[in-house]
Amino acid sequence: MSRLDQESGLSHAAAFCDLAVAERLIVWSFRCWVSDSERWPLVWQEFTRQFPADLARPAMRAFEEFVAGICRRAHRVIHYHQPCCPCLGSDELHVLSIIAAAQRNDIGAAENACRRLVYEDGVEGLFTTAARLGRIMTSRGLLLPRRLDGAGDPAWMETEPQQWLH
């Protein structure tokens, strides 16, 4: 269940259904993209629904480059759920946190979240593509809420990610 931490002002999402529309777009697209290349046309179809013709292709390109940056420079296995799973994993929250911080030009928080997923030499590139995607999303009113604490961690996350997928 989603709640707001009164002390930090951070919103906490515990499940996919708690996410904002923009967050659901990113998490679902990420899950589809990394789970099976046969699902890529579905992601493209959703991007053409969410963005006008002149922005769909640049948004899709930024998204592709963002995911590729994670895949190329990940320093560990990235955990994700299947596209229709109601659960929400810590790595999925890190993905959201990177883009959300980039939308607000919070470079420190974005870079800290990037470091949770990729080696240091991948941080700048990942932030750059997240910022590009974030600007396009912002232009369409697709804003991701702040869910980071000062260290770049999802605020509610106290343990390492589970070691299984579903």
C-alpha positions in Angstrom: 0.0 0.0 0.0 1.3 3.4 -0.9 1.9 5.8 2.0 3.7 9.1 2.6 6.5 9.3 5.2 5.6 12.4 7.2 9.2 13.0 8.3 11.0 12.7 4.9 8.1 13.6 2.6 8.8 10.5 0.5 6.1 8.4 -1.1 6.5 4.7 -0.6 5.1 2.1 -3.1 4.8 -1.5 -2.0 3.2 -2.9 -5.1 2.8 -2.2 -8.8 -0.8 -1.0 -8.3 0.6 1.7 -6.0 2.6 3.3 -8.7 1.8 6.5 -10.6 0.8 6.2 -14.2 4.3 7.3 -15.4 6.0 4.8 -13.1 3.7 2.0 -14.3 4.7 2.8 -17.9 8.5 2.6 -17.0 8.3 -0.6 -14.9 6.0 -2.5 -17.3 8.2 -1.4 -20.3 11.3 -2.4 -18.4 9.9 -5.8 -17.5 8.8 -6.4 -21.1 12.0 -5.2 -22.6 14.4 -7.3 -20.5 12.3 -10.4 -20.3 11.7 -11.2 -24.0 12.5 -9.4 -27.3 9.2 -10.6 -28.7 7.6 -8.1 -26.3 9.4 -5.1 -27.7 6.6 -4.3 -30.2 4.2 -4.1 -27.2 6.5 -1.5 -25.6 6.6 0.5 -28.8 2.8 0.3 -29.1 2.4 1.7 -25.5 4.9 4.5 -26.2 2.9 5.5 -29.3 -0.2 5.6 -27.0 1.5 7.7 -24.4 3.5 10.1 -26.6 2.5 12.1 -29.7 4.1 11.0 -33.0 6.9 13.5 -32.8 7.9 12.3 -29.3 7.3 8.6 -29.4 10.4 7.7 -31.3 12.8 9.9 -29.2 11.2 8.6 -26.0 11.6 5.0 -27.2 15.2 5.6 -28.2 16.0 7.1 -24.8 14.3 4.2 -23.1 16.2 1.7 -25.2 19.5 3.4 -24.5 18.6 3.6 -20.8 17.9 -0.2 -20.5 20.9 -1.0 -22.7 23.1 1.1 -20.4 21.9 -0.9 -17.4 22.4 -4.2 -19.2 25.9 -3.3 -20.5 27.3 -1.9 -17.3 25.4 -3.8 -14.5 27.8 -4.8 -11.7 25.4 -7.6 -10.6 22.3 -9.5 -11.7 19.4 -7.1 -12.1 16.2 -8.5 -10.6 12.8 -7.9 -12.1 9.4 -9.4 -12.1 7.4 -10.6 -15.1 5.3 -7.9 -16.9 2.0 -8.7 -15.2 3.3 -9.5 -11.7 1.7 -7.3 -9.0 4.9 -7.2 -7.0 7.6 -4.5 -7.1 11.3 -5.2 -6.7 14.1 -3.0 -5.3 15.9 -2.9 -8.7 12.7 -1.8 -10.4 12.5 1.0 -7.8 16.1 1.9 -8.5 15.2 2.3 -12.2 12.3 4.6 -11.3 14.4 6.5 -8.8 17.0 7.2 -11.5 14.5 8.7 -13.9 12.6 10.5 -11.1 15.7 12.2 -9.8 16.8 13.1 -13.4 13.4 14.7 -14.0 14.1 17.0 -11.0 17.7 17.5 -12.1 18.7 16.0 -8.7 22.1 14.8 -10.1 23.4 13.5 -6.8 20.4 11.3 -6.1 20.3 10.1 -9.7 23.9 9.2 -9.6 23.6 7.4 -6.3 20.7 5.4 -7.7 22.7 4.6 -10.8 25.6 3.3 -8.7 23.2 0.7 -7.2 22.9 -0.9 -10.6 25.9 -0.1 -12.7 29.7 0.3 -12.5 31.1 3.8 -12.0 32.0 4.1 -15.7 28.3 3.6 -16.6 26.9 6.2 -14.2 27.2 9.3 -16.4 25.8 7.6 -19.5 22.9 6.1 -17.6 22.1 9.5 -16.0 22.3 11.2 -19.4 19.8 8.8 -21.0 17.5 9.0 -17.9 17.6 12.8 -18.1 16.6 12.7 -21.8 13.8 10.3 -21.2 12.7 12.3 -18.1 12.5 15.5 -20.1 10.4 13.9 -22.8 8.1 12.4 -20.1 7.9 15.7 -18.3 6.8 17.4 -21.5 3.8 15.1 -21.6 3.0 15.5 -17.9 4.3 12.0 -17.0 6.0 12.9 -13.7 7.6 10.3 -11.4 7.2 11.0 -7.7 10.2 11.3 -5.4 10.9 8.0 -3.7 14.5 8.4 -2.8 16.2 8.9 0.5 19.4 10.9 0.7 21.6 7.9 -0.2 19.8 7.2 -3.4 18.0 4.2 -2.0 14.3 3.7 -2.2 13.3 5.0 1.2 11.4 2.0 2.4 14.0 -0.6 1.2 15.8 -2.0 4.2 17.0 -5.3 2.8 18.8 -6.6 -0.3 16.6 -7.8 -3.2 15.1 -11.2 -3.0 17.0 -13.9 -5.0 14.0 -15.1 -7.1 11.8 -13.9 -9.9 8.0 -14.3 -10.4 
